[in-house]
Amino acid sequence: MAISKILLFYRFTPLADPEAVRCWQQELCLRLGLRGRIIVSPHGINATVGGDIDACKAYLKATKGYPPLRELDVKWSDGTGLDAQGASLDFPRLSVKRRSELVAFGVADTLHVDAEGVVGGGTRLTPEQVDELADSRDDVVFFDGRNRVEAAVGRFADAVVPEVDNTHDFVNELDSGRYDHLKSRPVVTYCTGGVRCEVLSALMVERGFEEVYQLDGGIARYLERFGSGSRWRGGLTVFDGREVLLPEGAENIGACHACGTATSRLQNCHDLACRVRLVTCPACGVEGVGCLQHRPVRQPSDSAAQYPCLP
């Protein structure tokens, strides 16, 4: 019986010809029948792909055969299944794009990357080292590197959750001075698979945070090690059809935006042009949901492109 798998990985490393890498990755995935999202930039590659396990293995072998990508750190997880053609049910299509950044912080011109990764980032800690640090010191700060909707359904206990809707907001958020009181404390940044924290930790070091760490492999790797019997609370949002993964034994910490019921379920705004997802229980999601229920008036920092449904 065919087995469905999903691969999650990234690699910061200079790519001399990202367009050639993009074309190669697209042809490789099409040939193997894989779906998912791949971003290629001069700084490296960021990918989530899924399909039949044998196709995933063949894809990974070929990708690691390219010298700059030989040291990929890959996270495997179970997919929800395959369609009649053997394609992953977790992705509607294959998307392979070339962009200026792997994650859109808006710092493409100032980010420095070498063969070892992002230059000037935080110290990488394994999940075990993160827990050891938190056990040995009472001033450790967990700093969420994702958007507030992702953090609403799952986060580390007592984590600092910046009020951001997308990655591009982090630069202004850090420059606002709201977190200056944390600059002398040990700060552990974390995100889904680790890619956002590579850049975020470098931005924090650049702004005078004295002791910055990043959870190597992200939340995905941490949950592989410890599951719900750890400092993690709630579910993990992912970028495929599964939407949210709730570790065995974990409780829902998210609250429906309309009625407050505990849930980890996310639902898109009913406006097809809007990119916002809302924490929504099944009952409140029956009629569709909109940002008007979530934000009555557009705030000055909200872009019209992101919230076209707001007045």
PEWOHU-V783893 format. One record per backbone hydrogen bond with DSSP energy under -0.5 kcal/mol. CO is the residue of the C=O (numbers start at 1). NH is the residue of the N-H. E is the energy in kcal/mol with one decimal. If there is no record, write none. Layout:
CO/NH/E + CO/NH/E
This chain:
3/53/-2.3 + 4/79/-2.1 + 5/51/-2.2 + 6/77/-1.8 + 7/49/-1.9 + 8/75/-2.6 + 9/47/-3.1 + 10/73/-0.6 + 11/13/-0.8 + 11/45/-2.0 + 14/16/-0.5 + 15/18/-0.6 + 17/20/-0.5 + 17/21/-1.7 + 18/22/-2.5 + 19/23/-2.3 + 20/24/-2.2 + 21/25/-2.7 + 22/26/-2.4 + 23/27/-2.4 + 24/28/-2.5 + 25/29/-2.3 + 26/30/-2.4 + 27/31/-2.3 + 28/32/-1.6 + 29/33/-0.9 + 29/34/-2.4 + 30/33/-0.6 + 35/50/-2.9 + 36/95/-2.6 + 37/48/-2.4 + 38/97/-2.7 + 39/46/-2.2 + 40/99/-2.4 + 41/44/-1.6 + 42/15/-2.0 + 43/13/-2.1 + 44/41/-2.6 + 45/11/-2.6 + 46/39/-2.9 + 47/9/-2.5 + 48/37/-2.5 + 49/7/-3.3 + 50/35/-2.1 + 51/5/-2.7 + 52/56/-2.4 + 53/57/-2.3 + 54/58/-2.2 + 55/59/-2.4 + 56/60/-2.5 + 57/61/-2.4 + 58/62/-2.1 + 59/63/-2.6 + 60/64/-2.6 + 61/65/-0.8 + 63/66/-1.4 + 65/67/-0.7 + 66/69/-2.5 + 67/70/-1.6 + 69/72/-1.2 + 72/74/-0.7 + 74/76/-0.5 + 75/8/-2.0 + 77/6/-2.6 + 81/89/-2.4 + 83/86/-2.1 + 86/52/-0.6 + 87/83/-2.7 + 88/91/-0.6 + 90/241/-3.0 + 93/36/-1.6 + 95/38/-2.8 + 97/40/-2.8 + 97/99/-0.5 + 103/105/-2.3 + 107/110/-1.2 + 107/111/-1.9 + 112/119/-3.2 + 114/117/-2.0 + 117/114/-2.7 + 118/121/-0.8 + 123/214/-2.3 + 125/216/-2.6 + 126/130/-2.4 + 127/131/-2.1 + 128/132/-2.1 + 129/133/-2.5 + 130/134/-2.4 + 131/135/-2.2 + 132/136/-1.8 + 133/137/-1.4 + 141/143/-0.6 + 141/188/-3.5 + 142/144/-0.5 + 142/160/-3.3 + 143/190/-1.7 + 144/162/-0.5 + 147/151/-2.0 + 148/152/-1.4 + 149/153/-0.8 + 150/153/-0.8 + 150/154/-0.7 + 153/235/-2.9 + 153/253/-0.6 + 155/233/-2.1 + 156/159/-1.9 + 159/161/-0.5 + 160/144/-2.7 + 160/162/-0.6 + 162/164/-2.0 + 164/148/-2.6 + 166/169/-1.4 + 167/170/-1.8 + 168/171/-0.6 + 169/173/-2.1 + 170/174/-2.9 + 171/175/-2.0 + 172/176/-0.7 + 173/176/-0.7 + 173/178/-0.5 + 174/177/-0.8 + 177/180/-1.3 + 179/182/-2.0 + 180/183/-1.5 + 182/185/-1.8 + 183/210/-2.9 + 185/211/-0.6 + 186/141/-2.8 + 187/189/-0.7 + 187/213/-3.2 + 188/143/-3.0 + 189/215/-2.4 + 190/145/-3.0 + 191/219/-2.8 + 192/220/-2.7 + 194/198/-1.1 + 195/199/-0.9 + 196/200/-2.8 + 197/201/-2.3 + 198/202/-0.8 + 199/203/-2.3 + 200/204/-2.1 + 201/205/-2.4 + 202/206/-2.3 + 203/207/-1.0 + 204/209/-2.3 + 205/208/-1.6 + 211/187/-2.8 + 212/123/-2.3 + 213/189/-2.8 + 214/125/-2.4 + 214/216/-0.8 + 215/218/-2.1 + 217/221/-1.4 + 218/222/-1.9 + 219/223/-3.0 + 220/224/-1.5 + 221/225/-1.6 + 222/226/-2.7 + 223/227/-1.4 + 226/229/-1.1 + 228/230/-1.8 + 231/157/-2.4 + 233/155/-2.2 + 234/247/-0.5 + 235/237/-0.5 + 236/245/-3.1 + 238/240/-0.5 + 240/243/-1.8 + 242/244/-2.9 + 243/238/-2.8 + 244/246/-0.6 + 245/236/-3.0 + 245/247/-0.7 + 247/250/-2.5 + 248/228/-0.6 + 254/263/-2.1 + 256/260/-1.6 + 261/256/-2.8 + 265/280/-2.0 + 267/278/-2.9 + 268/289/-0.5 + 270/272/-0.7 + 271/274/-2.0 + 276/269/-2.5 + 278/267/-2.3 + 278/280/-0.6 + 279/257/-3.2 + 281/285/-1.5 + 282/286/-0.5 + 283/286/-0.9 + 285/288/-1.1 + 289/270/-3.5 + 290/293/-1.7 + 290/294/-0.5 + 291/294/-0.8 + 291/295/-4.1 + 299/302/-1.9 + 303/307/-2.2 + 306/275/-1.2 + 307/310/-1.6
